[in-house]
């Protein structure tokens, strides 16, 4: 029975795929930044920030990305908790 050859020869090596992914993220950031420069819309500026964050996080090790994701979730939950406390104290929507 012949050995099955993986098609690793048809797909680029991991290093090349990572470089391509980072390059794509960099291009998205540059485009978002260029668009935001002429915009007064906060959403356009937030899109540039998000693109930059994604680009920079792509350079981190997996455990570092996980750590930052957890910190982001803690911050989100802290804000949500504060809003809920304000609603309970104030009796209205926050």
The 8 nearest C-alpha neighbors of each residue, nearest first, counted from 0:
[[1, 2, 3, 4, 5, 6, 7, 8],
 [2, 0, 3, 4, 5, 6, 7, 8],
 [3, 1, 4, 0, 5, 6, 7, 8],
 [2, 4, 5, 1, 0, 6, 7, 8],
 [5, 3, 2, 6, 7, 1, 8, 9],
 [6, 4, 7, 3, 8, 9, 2, 10],
 [5, 7, 8, 9, 4, 10, 3, 11],
 [6, 8, 10, 9, 5, 11, 12, 4],
 [7, 9, 6, 10, 11, 5, 12, 4],
 [10, 8, 6, 7, 11, 5, 12, 4],
 [11, 9, 7, 8, 12, 6, 13, 16],
 [12, 10, 15, 16, 13, 9, 8, 7],
 [11, 13, 15, 14, 16, 10, 7, 8],
 [12, 14, 16, 15, 17, 11, 18, 10],
 [13, 15, 17, 12, 16, 18, 11, 19],
 [14, 16, 18, 12, 17, 13, 11, 19],
 [15, 17, 19, 13, 18, 14, 20, 11],
 [18, 16, 20, 14, 19, 15, 13, 21],
 [19, 17, 15, 21, 16, 20, 22, 14],
 [18, 20, 22, 16, 17, 21, 23, 15],
 [21, 19, 17, 23, 22, 18, 16, 24],
 [22, 20, 24, 18, 23, 19, 25, 17],
 [21, 23, 19, 25, 20, 24, 18, 26],
 [22, 24, 20, 26, 21, 25, 19, 27],
 [25, 23, 21, 27, 54, 22, 26, 28],
 [24, 26, 22, 28, 23, 27, 54, 21],
 [27, 25, 23, 29, 28, 24, 30, 22],
 [28, 26, 24, 30, 25, 29, 31, 23],
 [27, 29, 50, 25, 31, 51, 26, 30],
 [30, 28, 32, 26, 27, 31, 33, 25],
 [29, 31, 33, 27, 32, 28, 26, 34],
 [32, 30, 47, 34, 28, 33, 29, 27],
 [33, 31, 47, 35, 29, 34, 30, 28],
 [34, 32, 30, 36, 31, 35, 29, 37],
 [33, 35, 31, 32, 36, 37, 30, 38],
 [36, 34, 38, 32, 43, 44, 37, 33],
 [37, 35, 33, 34, 38, 32, 44, 39],
 [38, 36, 35, 34, 39, 33, 32, 40],
 [39, 37, 35, 40, 36, 34, 43, 44],
 [38, 40, 41, 37, 35, 43, 44, 36],
 [41, 39, 42, 38, 43, 44, 35, 45],
 [40, 42, 44, 43, 45, 39, 38, 35],
 [43, 41, 45, 40, 44, 46, 35, 47],
 [44, 42, 46, 35, 45, 41, 40, 47],
 [43, 45, 47, 35, 41, 46, 42, 48],
 [44, 46, 42, 48, 47, 43, 49, 41],
 [45, 47, 43, 49, 44, 48, 42, 50],
 [48, 46, 31, 32, 50, 44, 45, 49],
 [49, 47, 45, 51, 46, 50, 52, 44],
 [48, 50, 46, 52, 47, 51, 45, 53],
 [51, 49, 28, 47, 53, 52, 48, 46],
 [52, 50, 54, 48, 28, 49, 53, 47],
 [51, 53, 49, 55, 54, 50, 56, 48],
 [52, 54, 56, 50, 51, 55, 49, 57],
 [55, 53, 51, 24, 57, 52, 56, 25],
 [54, 56, 52, 57, 53, 58, 51, 59],
 [57, 55, 53, 58, 59, 54, 52, 64],
 [56, 58, 54, 55, 59, 53, 21, 60],
 [59, 57, 56, 55, 60, 54, 21, 64],
 [60, 58, 56, 57, 63, 64, 61, 55],
 [59, 61, 63, 62, 64, 58, 57, 56],
 [60, 62, 64, 63, 65, 59, 66, 57],
 [61, 63, 65, 64, 60, 66, 59, 67],
 [62, 64, 66, 60, 65, 61, 59, 67],
 [65, 63, 67, 61, 66, 62, 59, 68],
 [64, 66, 62, 68, 63, 67, 69, 61],
 [65, 67, 63, 69, 64, 68, 62, 70],
 [68, 66, 70, 64, 69, 65, 71, 63],
 [69, 67, 65, 71, 70, 66, 64, 72],
 [68, 70, 72, 66, 67, 71, 73, 65],
 [69, 71, 67, 73, 72, 68, 74, 66],
 [72, 70, 68, 74, 69, 73, 67, 75],
 [71, 73, 75, 69, 74, 70, 76, 68],
 [72, 74, 70, 76, 71, 75, 77, 69],
 [75, 73, 77, 71, 72, 76, 70, 78],
 [76, 74, 72, 78, 77, 73, 71, 79],
 [75, 77, 79, 73, 78, 74, 80, 72],
 [76, 78, 74, 80, 79, 75, 73, 81],
 [79, 77, 81, 75, 80, 76, 82, 74],
 [78, 80, 76, 82, 77, 81, 83, 75],
 [79, 81, 77, 83, 78, 82, 76, 84],
 [82, 80, 78, 84, 79, 83, 85, 77],
 [83, 81, 85, 79, 80, 84, 93, 86],
 [82, 84, 86, 80, 85, 81, 79, 87],
 [83, 85, 81, 87, 86, 82, 80, 88],
 [86, 84, 82, 88, 83, 87, 89, 81],
 [87, 85, 83, 89, 91, 90, 84, 88],
 [86, 88, 84, 90, 85, 89, 83, 91],
 [89, 87, 85, 86, 90, 84, 91, 83],
 [90, 88, 86, 91, 87, 85, 92, 84],
 [89, 91, 86, 87, 88, 92, 85, 93],
 [92, 90, 86, 89, 93, 87, 85, 88],
 [93, 91, 86, 90, 89, 85, 82, 83],
 [92, 86, 82, 91, 85, 83, 89, 90]]
